[in-house]
Amino acid sequence: MLSRRAPSQELAPAAGFRAPGARPTFDELYDAHVEFLWRNARRLGVGDDAVDDVLQQVFLVVHRRLPELSMTGSEKAWLFGVLLRVVRDHRRSLRRKSPHRFFGATDPETLADERGRQPDESFARAEAAALVQSWLDALDDDKREVFILAELEQLTAREIGEATGTNPSTVSSRLRAARLAFEAAAARHRKSEGRHT
Amino acid sequence: MSHEGLSPETEELLRRAGLGDERMPVLHRRRLKGAVLARLAFASATVSAPTAWAALSLAAKAVVGVAGIAIVGTLGAGSYLALRPARHLAPHVVASPPRAAPVGPVVEAPPTVVEASVVEPPPVGKARARHVERHAALAHPSTLAAETALLRDADRALRAGDTATALARLDEDAARFPNGALAPERAGERLVVLCEVGAADARAVAQFLAARAGSPLAARVRRACAPKP
């Protein structure tokens, strides 16, 4: 098992005091998951200049739809589903305004946490983060969403299906295709590195 | 979920990239929450009753106090879509007399009709300048309260039938806080005013509704701009 599990739940003190089965309040959801949503908005290609706008919209929707949150499902999956819909609307809006604009202007160097690292370590991480982000950007939207949830957020197939509104077999086939595309990009990169060394 | 399919080298690269380790700055989290709460409060104030504006003002002040900073500048270019119809607004429409005496605080007469230059969205390609402006605005802790006050005045004037004053307050807000936290609310309020006087640009209304589908703001614009029987 990989140890890349996303740490957002570590920042959820409020959720820790919630009675089992109790519906979370808006504040609890915000505090527990804003970082998860922020991180994934950027991974989904939302540019730094638009990420706050997208997140505000997400939380307005969350506030309105909180009564619909299923107590038996995954909060993360539900929130990611809301994020996906807002991000798709955002993409459509960008395409209408600037059809030729490249979607996503996230600075890859800001993707990895750099606190307490040595300069060479920071550089290596920033370089790796930039590569990963560029390969994510190259994936189709459907594949990228599934890949992020499975490989970076470690959600289960059922949770991913819940978040993306698809059935588990579609999740599996998209994940398989995404992994192949990602591996192909990684192989191209390794080959190119080999040529330069 | 099976992890078959990624090679050990790629797994290692993902680990090295540390994409699960990103931390959202605490200040950023607070600022964002403040903006969300302000917008929720605005939606509640305009949908329920004018008296709710008092609560919004308090909320704005409280948010500023908690965050220790102004809640501004968190919106993207999409917020400007609905400002466009003002360019097509005929002066005689803007200058139409009030239908009833205004309620609430006395507001000054608008100095001019809507000026295109005041409400003109920043040109495309000025994103960087907006970014700088947003961060510069963080130095002013009373920004959100001032924005709230201007929008409250505009809403009160609209409810009193004084559309000219409402537009003037919205222009003032746009000029002072072009990238303010309540920019979408300002855009929605402007469309409501323009629809009230029959001067809204249908394309701008459609763009706004498409960009904000499902929000309380969109519902309000939809109601105001629906064809009158």
Chai-1 contact restraints between the chains, C-beta under 6 A:
chainA,res_idxA,chainB,res_idxB,connection_type,confidence,min_distance_angstrom,max_distance_angstrom,comment,restraint_id
A,R4,B,G20,contact,1.0,0.0,6.0,A-B,restraint_1
A,A6,B,G20,contact,1.0,0.0,6.0,A-B,restraint_2
A,Y30,B,K33,contact,1.0,0.0,6.0,A-B,restraint_3
A,V34,B,R29,contact,1.0,0.0,6.0,A-B,restraint_4
A,E35,B,M24,contact,1.0,0.0,6.0,A-B,restraint_5
A,W38,B,M24,contact,1.0,0.0,6.0,A-B,restraint_6
A,R39,B,E22,contact,1.0,0.0,6.0,A-B,restraint_7
A,D49,B,A127,contact,1.0,0.0,6.0,A-B,restraint_8
A,A50,B,G76,contact,1.0,0.0,6.0,A-B,restraint_9
A,D52,B,L32,contact,1.0,0.0,6.0,A-B,restraint_10
A,D52,B,T74,contact,1.0,0.0,6.0,A-B,restraint_11
A,D53,B,L75,contact,1.0,0.0,6.0,A-B,restraint_12
A,D53,B,G76,contact,1.0,0.0,6.0,A-B,restraint_13
A,L55,B,L32,contact,1.0,0.0,6.0,A-B,restraint_14
A,Q56,B,A35,contact,1.0,0.0,6.0,A-B,restraint_15
A,Q56,B,V36,contact,1.0,0.0,6.0,A-B,restraint_16
A,F59,B,V36,contact,1.0,0.0,6.0,A-B,restraint_17
A,L60,B,S215,contact,1.0,0.0,6.0,A-B,restraint_18
A,H63,B,L40,contact,1.0,0.0,6.0,A-B,restraint_19
A,S93,B,G78,contact,1.0,0.0,6.0,A-B,restraint_20
A,S93,B,A211,contact,1.0,0.0,6.0,A-B,restraint_21
A,A112,B,G18,contact,1.0,0.0,6.0,A-B,restraint_22
A,D113,B,D21,contact,1.0,0.0,6.0,A-B,restraint_23
A,D113,B,E22,contact,1.0,0.0,6.0,A-B,restraint_24
A,D113,B,R23,contact,1.0,0.0,6.0,A-B,restraint_25
A,R125,B,G18,contact,1.0,0.0,6.0,A-B,restraint_26
A,A128,B,L13,contact,1.0,0.0,6.0,A-B,restraint_27
A,A128,B,R16,contact,1.0,0.0,6.0,A-B,restraint_28
A,A128,B,A17,contact,1.0,0.0,6.0,A-B,restraint_29
A,A129,B,A17,contact,1.0,0.0,6.0,A-B,restraint_30
A,V132,B,A17,contact,1.0,0.0,6.0,A-B,restraint_31
A,A150,B,M1,contact,1.0,0.0,6.0,A-B,restraint_32
A,L152,B,L19,contact,1.0,0.0,6.0,A-B,restraint_33
A,T156,B,M1,contact,1.0,0.0,6.0,A-B,restraint_34
A,A157,B,M1,contact,1.0,0.0,6.0,A-B,restraint_35
A,R179,B,G5,contact,1.0,0.0,6.0,A-B,restraint_36
A,R179,B,L6,contact,1.0,0.0,6.0,A-B,restraint_37
A,E183,B,T10,contact,1.0,0.0,6.0,A-B,restraint_38
A,A186,B,T10,contact,1.0,0.0,6.0,A-B,restraint_39
